[in-house]
Amino acid sequence: MSELNKNASNDIVASHGDKFTDPGIPAHKERMSDKDPAAAKRAEHQSAFLFTLSIIGTITAVVVYFAIRPEGTVTSVRNANLALGIAIAFALLGIGLGAIHWAKALMSDHEVIDERHPIVSSDEDRAGAIEALEAGVKDANIGRRTVLKGSAVTALGLFPLTIAVPLVSSVGNDWDVSKFRHTLWEKGKRLTTDPAGRPVKASEITVGSVVHIIPEVSEEERASHAWISEKAKAVVLLVRLDPKDLKETEERKSWSYDGIVAYSKICTHVGCPVALYEQQTHHLLCPCHQSTFDVADGAKVVFGPAKRALPQLPIAVDDEGYLIAQDDFNEPIGPSYWERLK
């Protein structure tokens, strides 16, 4: 070590004890509400107003939930959700902002030092902690701020209604999971592009290309709210491979057309949309949990948590050259559930 480094090291060691001293707690700066009772009263009323805003928001959310019901169209569902979301936002913001303003303007803001102590405190320490809490309550005048306390408790007590009311009212909803056994696909229904709904000809699909497919339905049906859930079950990924790359069982050889195969986009793990296709390996990847399916081999699982292959949609071509479904999927789509037979 050089002489210069030795001297520098000695200086650091010698001055360490004096150089890093405890700065202590800075002098307490009184807030306006600490000095002026009128300012404290204003802060109390402001916090109470914010809690009252939360109460109004909660009541509005409950009223909106029952008063603005979706009429079966996407627009009505969007408007109902928007109104409910705005009401719940006011309910939450009122509680949050009211609590923050209360804490910053009225609660004790004196800094204190709490020395570290064993996990099990002594009786004296426990008594001191209780005394400090009582002093804080007294300093904040919580006992005398009845309006503030009442509005805060009411806001906190009512807010759970924004969650409980929709949950309770949904008890009678239809939980018939057997509906997952069937989709809109049926014999002769044309395959159309998603979302435009344009029918697809087999001649348009080149080797290696991928097309997102939905069943052919009317414009009116696509604008309905019911279409959202039906589309979610029926979405298909259409892929064209070189026919010699396909590994098909005897049963499934008639399910494809000249290398074109159609599989459900709903992952059999937890239902995420499977749409990442790797042309060279013919692998289809689910972006959620990386389940990987081999499109060339019946969409069997080659990697990841999924346990079942993607359901296949048997397809054919009609007299005009458009791709059509031969039937529904060969098995229920999506994740497993208790009532599944396979």
Secondary structure, 3 states (H helix, E strand, C coil): CCHHHHHHHHHHHHHHHHHCCCCCCCCCCCCHHHHCHHHHHHHHHHHHHHHHHHHHHHHHHHHHHHHCCCCCEHHHHHHHHHHHHHHHHHHHHHHHHHHHHHHHHCCCCCCCCCCCCCCCCCHHHHHHHHHHHHHHHHHHCHHHCHHHHHHHHHHHHHCCHHHHHHHHHCCCCCCCHHHHHCCCCCCCCEEEECCCCCECEHHHCCCCCEEEEEECCCHHHHCECHHHHHHHHHCEEEEECCHHHCCCCCCCCCCCECCEEEEECECCCCCCECCEEECCCCEEECCCCCCEEEHHHCCEEEECCCCCCCCECCEEECCCCEEEECCCCCCCCCCCCCCCCC
